[in-house]
Amino acid sequence: MTVADKPTEIREGEELDQEAVEKFLKKSIEGLSGSLEIKQFPSGFSNLTYFIRVGDREMVLRRPPFGRKAKTAHDMGREYKILNALYPVFPYCPRPLVYTEDERIMGCPFYVMERIRGIILRKDLPADLSLSAQDARRLCENTIDLHVRLHSLDYEAVGLSDFGKPQGYVRRQVEGWSKRYRDARTPDVPDFEPVMEWLAANQPKDFEQPAIIHNDYKFDNLVLNPENPLEIIGILDWEMATLGDPLMDLGASLAYWINRDDPEEMKLMRMLPTTYDGMMTRRELVERYAEKSGIDIGGFNFYYCFGLFRLAGIAQQIYYRYYHGQTKDKRFIQLGFAVGFLEKAANRVIEGGGI
């Protein structure tokens, strides 16, 4: 089966110094020989991801975006650290190879990891992949079950006890994303003030069993086995991972999940194949998570509402760069509209619409 995620030519303004990268890689990674090829993975809106081939060795290079960015949102060192800690015990992580803070190479810290070859789902299924309704449901179950498995890892045992501060996590997230949204707001998007006020007033207590949370766990960060597309063989994009409330992680995931019966404006935002026949609804996913984890999901409306607000904050930070001419990526123009749709969705939850 065709691998879904294919690298393409590098976007204008996001080129790398090929000579400097080749020299660094061959010095840092044993056994590399042959000419260097660099292309870019076109998907994603945050950190830039490049395909690297040296001889027959395939790798992936991750670096922060160009232009304005949140101070802690693109920390390559943190992302590399969690891969180093998790890879030996959680084989769904890519194998990390090398990290550097030497800005002489490309002006920023970056790291390189092994490439996991497989299928990555985007808005629609690849042309040569068809899933029955039963298959689609099974893939959803596998996705939630792996999320539960991540949350059940003993972060102290793998050396990540200093990877975050679980106490006060929800409060810091609400306050932090509120500040980030206000700082990145442009004149053409909603102010989100009623939503921020509701989130501040309805925060749950600290979760009694904090976990390693991915914070961007969704279909297009999962790699599927080309021989068995219902099997997940990799999880990508660990840039926002930390220690915290696992229900916050689930809420963040479900903000991307569009149901078949959602309003049409939400369907315009769909980036994943979640409306295909057999795909579970958000409610079914939450119930599956509760069944497998044993975690009480009462009051989940808060987590879903926060997920929608957080997604709006992420979109707005990226849209800010486009609005102010810091990136030429034309995909970003649509994010301003998405922010408005997300505000309406968050207000529906607050008004009793549920998940």
N, C-alpha and C positions, 0 to 999 in steps of 0.2 A: 504494500500500500504506500502511496505517496506520502512523504513527510510533509506535514502541513505548513510548518514555519520555514520559509526559504529566505536566505539573505539576498539582498539586492544591492544596487549601487549606493554609495554613501550620499546622503543628502547634502546639498550645498551648505557650507558653513560648519559642517560637522566632521570634516576630514581629519585624519590622524597623520602624524609624521611617520610615514612607513619605515624610513631608515632607522629612526630612533626606537620605534617599537620593536623592530626586528633585532636590533642590537641588544636591547634589554631582555627580550624573551630568550634568545639563544644563550645569553650569559646566565640567566636565572633558572631555566628549566633544562634539566639534563636530557641529552639525547635528541634534541631538535636539530634537524638538518634539512636542507632544501630551501626553496624560495618561499617568501612570505606572501600570502594573499589576504587582503582585508576587504570585507563587505559589511553591510549593516543590516540588522534585523529591523524591518520597517515598522513593526507594531510597538505598542507601548507609548506612554506619554510622559514618562519620568526619566529615570536614568537611561543613558544611551547604551545600547547593547550591540556589539560588533562580532561578526564571525571572523575567526582567525584560523587560517590553515598554514601549517609549515610542513612541507612534504605531505605525508599522509596523516598527520596529526591534526585533529579538529578541536578547536578551543573556542571559548567565548570570553570577550573582554567587556568589562563593565566600567563605565565612568559617569560622573555627574553630568547633567545637562549644561549647556552654555547659557549665559545670562543669569538673571536674578533667580535665586533659589533659597528655600528656607535653610537656616543655618545647620540644622541637624537632620534634615530630611534626606540627605544624599551622602551619608557617612559610609564611605567604602570600607573603612577599617572595621566598623561594627558588622557589616554584612559578611566580610571575610571571616571575622571571628566566629560568628555563629555557624558558618559552614564548616569551619575547622572543628568545632566542638561537636556538631551533630552528625557529620558524615560517618564517623565510625559506628554510631549506634542507630542512626536513622537514615538508611541508604537511599532515601528519596531526595536527599540534597545532592546537588552537583559536587563533584570532587574539586576542592579548591587547590590551585597550583601555586600562585604567587601573588603577593600584594606589595605595592610600593607607595610611598608618600613623596617620592622624588619628583618634584614638579618640573624638572628640566626635560622630562620625557614628553609630557603633553599638557603641562600647566595645571595638573590636579592629581590627587591620589586616584589609583585605579587598581583593579585586580583581574586576574585571569583564572578561569576554571575550565574543567573538562566539559565538552558539549554532550548533552543527553539527546540522542537522536530519537525522535518519536513524533507523534501527532499532537498538535496543540490546537484546541478548538477556539475559533473566533466567533464572529456573529452568526455565521451559518456553517453547517457541516461541510467538510471538504467534498468535492464532487464525487470522489470514489469511496466515500464512507456513508453507509446507510445504517440507521439504527431502528430496530423495531420499537414499539412502545415499551415492550418488556425490557429490551436492552437499555433504552433511555432511562427507565426507572432504576435498573441495576447500576448504571453508571452514577446516577445521583446518590444511591445508597453507598457505593464505594467511596464517593467523594466525601460524604459526611463521615463515614466510618474512619477514613484516614485523618480527617480533621480531629476527631475524637482521639485517635492514636497520638497525634502530635501533642494535644493538650494533656495527655496522660504521662508524658515523659517526665522523668525526675530531673529537673534543671540543675539541682545541686550536684547530683551524681555525675553529670556530664561537664561540670565546671563552668556553669553559667549563672551562678548565684549572684554575681555582680553585674548581670546583663541588663538589669532594670530595677525599678523600685515599685513593687506591687502595691505597697501601702499608699493609698491616696491616688491610685492609678486613674479611676474614673474622673475624679475631680480635676486632676491635671489635664486629662484629655479634653474635658469640656472647656476648661479655661484656656488651654493651649490652642485648640482649634477655633475657639471664638476669637482669640486675638489674631490668629493667622488669617482668619476670614476677613476680619475688619481691616487688617493691614493690606490685604491683597484686593480688597473690593474696588471695582471700577464703577463708573457712574451708570452703566447700563445693566446692572444686575440687582436683584432684591437685597435689602439690608439684613434679612434673616434675624432681626432683633427679637421678635416674638418666640421664635424657635429656640434661640440661645437662652432666653429667659426661662422657658419651660424646662429645658435640659438642666439648667443650673438649679432649678427648684425641685426637680424630681429624681435626683441622683440616688442610685441604690448604695447600700453600704459596701465596703471593700469585700471582695469575694474571698471566702475562707480558704480556698485552695487555688492560689494563683498558678499560672501555667506559662509555658513558652507559647507565645501567640505570634502568628505570621503577619497579620494585619493587612494582607492582600491576597487572601486565599480564595481563588476563583478559577473557573475553567481555563482561562487563558494563561494561567500560571502553573497549570498541571500538564505533565507530559504523559501521553498515553502510549501503550505498547502497540506498534504498528501491526503486530501479529494477533493481538487481542485488544481492541480499542476500549474494552471495558476495564482493563487493568491499568492503574496509575503507576508509572515507574519513576516519576520525578516531580518535584515541586521547585519552582523557580522564583526569583525576585524576592529575596529575603531582606530587602533594604529597610523595611519598617518593622521588622521582628523585634520583640522585646518580651519582658515578663509582665503579666497583667491578668485581667479578668477574661477568661475564655469566652464568656458570653459577649463581651465587647468585640472579640474577634469574629464570632459568628454573626453578630449584627452588621459588622463591616462587610462581610461576605454577602449577606443577603441584600445589601443596598444595591448590588449589581444584578440581582436576580429578578428578572421580569416575568410575571405570571401571564398566562394566556388571556386572563380576563382583566388585566390592568388597563387603565385609561390609555387612549391612543397616544397621548403625548409621552407616556412612559415607554410605550413600545418604540417610539422614535429614538429613544435613548439606548435601546437594546444593543449590547455589544457581544452577547453570548447566546448560544442556541437553547435558551431556557424555555422557549415557548413551543418547542417541538412536542409532538404527540408522545405522551408517556413521561415527560419530564415532571418531576415532583413540584408542588407549589412551595412557597416559602413556609407556609404553615406545616406542611408535611415534612419538610427538611428539619424544622425546629423540633417537631415531635420525634423524628428519628434520632436527632442529636440527644434529646432528653432520655430516650430509651437506652441508647448505647452508653451514655456517660453517667447516667444516674443523677444528673444535675437538674434542679428545679428550674423550670423555665417561666414561672410566674413573673409577671411584670416585664415580659420580653419586649413590650412596645417601646420602652425606653431605649433598649439596645438597638432596635431597628431604626428608631427615629434618629438616634445619634449616628448610626451608620449612614443614613441619608445625608445628614448635615456634614459629616466628615467627608463624604464623597463630593459634596458641593464645594467644600474647602479645598480639596485636592484639585478639582476641576478649575476652580477660580485661581488658584496659584499658577496653574499652567496657562490659563487664559490671560492672566495678567502679563505674562511674558509676551504673548502674541499681541495683545492690545497695545503694549508699549514698544513694539517692534524689536523685541529681543530675540525672536525666533521667526523664521520664515515658513515654518511648517503649517501648511494650509489646513491641516486636520483640526488645528486648535480653535478655529473660528467657531465651530459648532459648540464648544464647551460653554460659552456664555448662555446659550439657550438652555443647555442641560442644567445649569445652576438654577434657572427659573423653574424648570420642571421639578427639580428636587425640592425646592422650597414648598411647592404645592403638595408634593407627596408627604413631606414631613408634617405639614399642617393637617393633612388628612389623618395621620396617625394620632396627632395630639387631640384631634376632635373625636376620637373614638373609632377610627377606621381600622385599627389593628394592623396585622401584618399581611 
